[in-house]
Amino acid sequence: MQIRKVIVVGGGTAGWLSACHLAKKLQSHDAQGVEVCLIESAEIPTIGVGEGTVPAIRRSLEYLGISETEFVRECDVTFKQSIKFVDWVKNPVGANAGDYYHHVFDYPAITPFNLTPYWLLDYQEKMPFVDAVSIQGKLCDLGLAPKNMTHPEYQGAANYAYHLDAAKFAQLLTRHATAKLGVKHVLANVLEVKTDEQGNIASLVTDQGNYSADIYVDCTGFTSLLIGQTLGVTFMDKTHQLFADTALAVQVPYENAEAPIPCYTVATAKEAGWIWDIGLFARRGIGYVYSSAHTSHDRAEQVLRDYLGHSADGLSVRRIPMQVGYREKFWHKNCVAIGLSQGFVEPLEATGLLVYDATARMLAEQFPATKDAIEITAKKFNQRVQYAWDRVVDFVKLHYLLSRRDDNDFWLDNRKRESVPDSLLERLDFWQHAVPTDYDFSSRMEIFNLENYLYVLYGMQFPTEIESVRYRYPDLQEASQLLDLQRVKFARVASELIPHRELIKRIQRYGLQTI
Ligand code: FAD
């Protein structure tokens, strides 16, 4: 039997991204296509956070046919070229306070000639890893944008993602999905989810009538109304590996409307977690992500307020409990979970939208044509998404594991071996003796790849010991020439770029060229 209709429940960013991907791929102008309908409550609010992205979002926006100019204008967007990790490596005392490294988005200069071993052997003391293999850390420190007005939409001089206002982004996706992609939009509260005798979802009872479809996509956020509450798919808690389970979030106005906007997320490590600081065009979004087992909520608020200083006087802070982990299955029977209902592991490295966008696209691209194909498609989907989440846990944990901070049990507990996934331990054991290479990243569902690991490992001073095999790296002159080339490239690119806030203002005023 052909699959003719899919209902997405939930209108947060995950719901609308899913609806857009499904409609883009599956709708057609004749009777052959699949109808896509999104039901959302007008009363149950979206989570309202999720302001950092990674470069993959650019490909998706372009693929979905969204204009970058419109996106910048309507979603309070700024560009993001890096995460600047402050005070992650050592205790922030004396000269160590404010110590940082960049995890930038530009691909490092490691092919065809890999500079990494040469940096490890001869340049470690002279320059940060990021500056040896990329110019982007310096562009960030200079406050420059990753592109200028001559770059068409979605192209730039350096790789980039965005900071965005989550609520405005969901509104833009709503307009795009309904006006351009043909998604049917229903405002209704789902009151009951009915199942049939095989355990499939049969229909949704709402305050605006009943709705049914062949496949349902659960985008109801942490509520997980369909896959969790109705179908009973187990939630696999991961707080024994990633301890941060609560966030305090606040929106802070700029004191000076012309203040420079950092072109990166600032992630500052604190006694029981870390603070994100994101500069949007019109305001800052700031929050403290922490482990409630290692500090009290009152103390956490104090830490956040100390960070904010007077800029947050009189502002109220919102506390958000986080479910850390993922479902045992992401596709069960005729229900697929995408978004917070699927899984979530704290916002370090902005993995939320990344995984939801990737899995929504995979669902659309591998959407079964008939009901007979559901079971095997679901099996493959579950294997891949589980692999992706496990790698996300590994990569987020890496930041805590490599820290040498010992000023709080939070940091000490994070280094206990029993809290570290075996897959991560195995990689690190290996990389103590060998420089990471593409051989170590073999799956398309890695989510984080060689470049991400290199920036974090060596930004955090991971000790790969290759002195005993120095003879394998005899091309010292080539390494030195490549470093010279980076300097030349930096001077050229930096001279063509303008300050970040200035670029946003120009895009808002004149718009970028479309491709
Ligand atoms: P929600 O936004 O919660 O939406 C749920 C939807 O379901 C709503 O529309 C609601 O109305 C609807 N709904 C619920 N119940 C019903 C019902 N009975 N009937 C009808 N409709 C219903 N991600 C990133 O990529 N980058 C970040 O920097 C980042 N930071 C984060 C920081 C924090 C503290 C947290 C908690 C998350 C963060 N995330 C981040 C994740 C981000 O919030 C999510 O990626 C994103 O908002 C998707 O949420 P969602 O759409 O799954 O759920």
Boltz pocket constraint, residues with backbone or C-beta under 6 A from the ligand:
constraints:
  - pocket:
      binder: B
      contacts: [[A, 9], [A, 10], [A, 11], [A, 12], [A, 13], [A, 14], [A, 15], [A, 39], [A, 40], [A, 41], [A, 42], [A, 43], [A, 44], [A, 45], [A, 46], [A, 47], [A, 48], [A, 49], [A, 50], [A, 51], [A, 52], [A, 53], [A, 166], [A, 188], [A, 189], [A, 190], [A, 191], [A, 219], [A, 220], [A, 221], [A, 222], [A, 223], [A, 225], [A, 247], [A, 249], [A, 287], [A, 320], [A, 321], [A, 322], [A, 338], [A, 339], [A, 340], [A, 341], [A, 346], [A, 347], [A, 350], [A, 351], [A, 352], [A, 353], [A, 354], [A, 356]]
      max_distance: 6.0
